[in-house]
Amino acid sequence: MHAADYIISLTEAGKKEMMQWASYDPSIPIGVIPTCTDMDLFSLTSEEQKKNSRQNLGISNDALVVSYLGSIGTWYMLDEMLILFRKLKKTYHDAVFLFVTPTKKKLSIRQ
């Protein structure tokens, strides 16, 4: 940290934690890049809205939905997420993995 010009954390909690480290230099600013959903923009607050969203996406009302919101790439452990989902499908046969991402639609995934 001593040679850094700027530190970036993905959460306020991470920033607070780093500020407590003995190696932290208070003269180096720490910025936070929020990585959560703005629920004022993406809120499904009523049962009717949830039902309509499932219908629009072709997801049954009884299906377990596992969702991923954010970018997809080599840094985001996609292989591990898909392995976990494959295991989950053994118990929840109608489970759906819903990706909400700005990543391009075509992505090469190893089988």
C-alpha positions in Angstrom: 0.0 0.0 0.0 2.9 2.4 0.6 3.6 2.9 -3.1 -0.1 3.4 -4.1 -1.4 6.7 -5.5 -5.0 5.7 -4.8 -6.8 2.6 -3.4 -10.1 1.3 -4.6 -12.4 -0.8 -2.5 -15.6 -2.5 -3.7 -17.4 -1.8 -0.4 -17.5 0.8 2.4 -16.9 -2.1 4.8 -13.7 -3.0 2.9 -12.6 0.7 3.0 -13.1 0.8 6.8 -11.2 -2.5 7.2 -8.2 -1.2 5.1 -8.1 2.0 7.1 -7.5 -0.1 10.2 -4.5 -2.0 8.8 -1.1 -1.1 10.2 0.2 -0.8 6.6 -2.4 1.8 5.6 -1.0 5.3 4.9 -3.7 7.9 5.6 -2.3 10.2 3.0 -3.4 7.7 0.2 -7.1 8.3 -0.6 -9.4 5.3 -0.7 -12.3 5.3 -3.2 -15.3 3.0 -3.2 -16.8 1.6 -6.4 -20.3 0.4 -5.3 -21.0 -3.1 -6.6 -24.6 -3.6 -5.5 -27.9 -3.1 -7.1 -29.8 0.2 -6.7 -33.1 -1.2 -5.5 -34.8 2.0 -6.4 -34.1 1.2 -10.1 -34.4 -2.6 -10.0 -37.0 -3.3 -7.3 -39.6 -6.0 -7.8 -41.6 -5.1 -4.8 -45.0 -6.7 -5.4 -45.9 -10.3 -6.0 -47.7 -9.2 -9.2 -44.4 -7.7 -10.5 -42.5 -10.8 -9.6 -45.0 -13.0 -11.3 -45.0 -10.8 -14.4 -41.2 -10.8 -14.6 -41.1 -14.6 -14.3 -43.7 -14.9 -17.0 -41.8 -12.5 -19.3 -38.6 -14.5 -18.8 -40.3 -17.9 -19.2 -39.6 -18.9 -15.6 -42.2 -21.0 -13.8 -43.6 -19.6 -10.5 -42.2 -22.6 -8.6 -38.7 -22.5 -10.0 -35.8 -21.6 -7.7 -34.1 -18.6 -9.3 -30.4 -18.0 -8.7 -29.4 -14.7 -10.1 -26.1 -13.1 -11.0 -25.9 -9.3 -11.4 -22.8 -7.8 -12.9 -20.0 -8.3 -15.4 -18.9 -11.7 -16.5 -15.3 -12.5 -17.2 -12.3 -14.4 -16.1 -12.1 -12.5 -12.8 -15.6 -13.5 -11.7 -15.3 -17.3 -11.2 -17.9 -18.1 -13.8 -16.7 -21.8 -14.0 -17.2 -22.2 -10.3 -20.6 -20.6 -10.4 -21.7 -23.0 -13.1 -20.3 -26.0 -11.2 -22.3 -25.0 -8.2 -25.4 -24.5 -10.2 -25.0 -27.9 -11.8 -24.9 -29.4 -8.3 -27.9 -27.3 -7.2 -29.9 -28.6 -10.2 -29.6 -32.2 -8.8 -31.9 -31.1 -5.9 -33.9 -28.3 -7.5 -34.5 -29.7 -11.0 -36.4 -26.7 -12.3 -33.9 -24.1 -11.0 -32.9 -21.3 -13.3 -29.6 -19.3 -13.3 -30.5 -15.8 -14.3 -27.7 -13.6 -15.5 -28.3 -9.8 -15.6 -25.2 -8.4 -17.2 -23.9 -5.8 -19.6 -21.5 -8.5 -21.0 -21.9 -9.4 -24.7 -24.3 -12.2 -25.3 -21.8 -14.5 -27.0 -19.4 -15.8 -24.5 -17.3 -18.9 -24.9 -17.9 -21.3 -22.0 -16.1 -24.6 -21.5 -18.3 -27.6 -21.0 
